[in-house]
Amino acid sequence: MDMKSKPPVGWNGTTLKEMLAASERRFADTGHYQGLAELPIADRKPLLFERLHLKLRGALVSAREVARNISASPIVKELGELCFTVFTPEGDSVTLSTGIIVHVHTMSDVVKFMIRNDFEDDPGFAPGDIFCNNDVLAGNVHNCDIHTIIPFFWEGELVSWIAGVTHVPDVGARTPGSSPVGPMSTYDQGLTIPPQKIGENDRVFRAFRDMYKRTSRTPLLLELDEKTRLAGCVMIRQAIENLIREEGIDTYKQFMREAIEQGRRSFIRRVKRMLVPGRYRVPSFCDVPWENERGHLPQAAVNTLMNAPLEFTVNSDGTMKTTLDGASAWGFHTMNCSPSALQGGMWVMMCQSLADAESINDGAYFAMDQHFPRGSWTNPDNPEAGTAHAWHFLWSGLNGLFRFLSHGYHARGFIEEVVAGYGTTTNILYGSGLNMFGEPFAATNMEMTGAGLGARGCRDGLDCSYAMWNPESDIGDIETSWELWEPMLYLGRTVKPNTGGAGKYRGGNALESVRLVWKSQQAVFQHVGHGMVHVNCGLFGGYPSNTGYRRSAHDTDAFELIAKQAPLPTNDHDPEHSQVETMIKGRHIVDDNALTLPEPYSDGDLYVSVIQGGPGLGDPLEREPAAVVKDLAEGHLLPRFAERLYGVIAVQGPDGAWHVDVQATAARRAALRRARAEESVPVAQWLATETPRVQNGELPPWVRRMYQESIRLSTDWGGEFKAFWGIADGSAVYEPAAKK
Amino acid sequence: MSEITKEILDRMIDGRSSWEELVAVMRADKEPDRFAKYREVLQERATWRDRILLPIALHLCIVQKDDGARVVKCDCGHEFGDYRRNWKLSARVRVRNTKAGIDELYPHPMGCNPEWMELREYFCPGCYTQLDVEAVPPGYPVVFNFLPDLEAFYAEWLGEKI
């Protein structure tokens, strides 16, 4: 029986599905978006094109700035974790606001999901309809990013889609927070909203609102976020209506398509101007050390080492191919990614660096070919795979993208754009319980946006100010963003020395905070970071940035010290000579287990949060000694590392000022170079000793398992690995019989 | 900024640019002749006469030899061999795969756990400059960072003969 009963809403009497198929066919046939070999508005009427572009973009930015004030969540209101965009009827992004622009692509996938799955027939698309999604299988990074999408109609045709996204503070998972770490699958990671119609006539259905409010630990914040998204979309709709009245519907339709084709061409022009054709390999890794973590089911209580063998090929026509072939397997945790998430992640990084700032839309996406191997963490072949904290693997796995671009920029002489990578935005503090008002709370502290940017081509990295997923990172005010919501007082928030990687130019340092648990009941908090591996890598001889660590103090004398008005620790500073441990009596925990489950905390307990710095660039022995002394004076470097890392002998005068001992520094640097000669071997010699160890699998079990997974999932990657080490096909160590 | 001169590039290479100058360079259009100027600057600074084809890392360039060979060469003059073979295989390496080795670089526990990851420091055998650091799990093959397509770059992008 033919279920198609509704009249089509696409252009010229076609369905959206027909429009999408035609668009894809034209691109495949011509290589141009919508087959546009010429751009009559952009090329012949550039002022009109700019006027349309700026009015639309202005409407989006304005809507974001106004709508965020509806939200009560510090994540949206203070940190700006929201974004709006306008799509063509086929779901291709025309332009966007500022904010978490990763979702420009994920929401594009959602629109296409609805079109491909015949939403035009059921439930149908009509003016005033409201749709929602947070499901990664349709298009998302993780379920705390909730999308509101509305169709825009003009004279009976669906002319555009308008979409907004906010990052909500809690999704009602097994463990608290926006990106829960503790659930092991889709089925305990909280709220899932597959694409669906949630309202009509600009009003959200009450049943939908009741559903999500009953699910989350922060119902009021979710409700206000939902109003934020819808209000922004409606403001943009009004702006587009005005634009069409002023410029005409045909001009608007043509503009949308030209804007995307121009974005694609602009991206290719930038590639040819700033990069070099060739192959770039930039692998990264990430740890989930849960073998000894109590509270997991057996399949989740394992040590997992993630392999992200990221590779880019820049083609001679300026297009680009990306592959994560060789990625390790998905696992029972929430760090798995969808292709949509990875595409969005790459897109947001390209937009910050390579793409022309004035031509950012889905055009860049059309210039890239991407491969995410099925069954790996990049593209799980089982819907059970959890994704609620997909960023954990995503920001680790994509760190190499900046190293790729920087190799190209450096080769072409654009060294002002070179950057070694970034610190991932960890540690994240999640928590729940009863707060200082006796009310349930869920904490998602996002001051981890104060990570360090990697060193740049001719300068140190930015300190305490970079989040790869939001180019406008903001750590939030202590009082209004965090102490208002979390039963924890800040004893201090300072720059953490030695978090940036060493190098000729050092990576940007990051923040650390010391929190005092206060007036709480049944509170649990957790550390979410990377403790075992460096998830970034230095560039051109620089070192990676710090790994995370857990430090907490329980059953302390903090309130007694306060009563006596005695000093309190404002930071941990040097973990080998901890201020917290020196100044506070109690049961201290410090280790490299930076990825925990929620742990109980009582009033007076201390929680230390150490954020990650950026990686360094260049040989540390080439760093200007004056820069090392400046770091010492400003607290960016622990004194004993001036000599160890940089060979700089610095002397502190009676006035506390640091000075370089020039002669001693020259001698020390010469000695460190001699040590390199004495302690290094030719690589061939090292490989000769290393090969039998690798052949025999004399590696920690989680490392060996990572290789087994990558070999199983990729013939090419596995073939190269085996060829490099001289391992035979069918090796019992690396290719054991498949287990069910 | 009207023109990004060779003097400005020289200052950028040495890290001597003021913040104001660097911001102006970042904001300026990415000019089409940057590569030509940059290569001239590098060639003038080189202590050897081989023609630079492409810089591939700090201190490392692919150069053209008189016999037509294209090799990776360090600023100090050391040659690593054909650019299509990973230069690291001809370097020297020091592997930090112990707690003590990692703790020399990072206050404990702010460095990696050597059961999960090691740091491989690659040095030029001629001058012992640290050219690259790999942060990889034990057993990871040596990473071939960058293999340029020189022919396409010169013929199709620059419109020049190599």
Interface residues (C-beta under 8 A of the other chain):
Chain A: R270 K272 R273 M274 V276 P277 G278 R279 Y280 R281 V282 P283 F285 D287 P289 L305 N307 V314 S316 R403 H407 H410 A411 R412 G413 F414 I415 E416 E417 G457 C458 R459 N498 T499 A502 K504 Y505 G531 M532 V533 H534 N536 C537 G538 F540 G541 G542 Y543 P544 N546 T547 Y549 D574 P575 E576 V590 D591 D592 V610 L617 G618 D619 P620 L621 E622 E624 L638 F641 R644 L645 R673 R676 A677 E679 S680 V681 P682 V683 A684 W686 L687 E690 R693 V694 L699 P700 W702 V703 R704 M706 Y707 E720 F721 F724 W725
Chain B: L9 M12 I13 G15 S17 W19 L22 V25 M26 K30 P32 R34 F35 K37 Y38 R39 L54 P55 I56 A57 L58 H59 K88 L89 S90 A91 R92 V93 R94 V95 E104 L105 Y106 P107 H108 P109 M110 G111 C112 N113 E115 W116 M117 L119 E121 Y122 F123 P125 Y128 T129 Q130 L131 D132 V133 E134 A135 V136 P137 P138 G139 Y140 P141 V142 V143 F144 N145 F146 L147 P148 D149 A152 F153 E156 W157
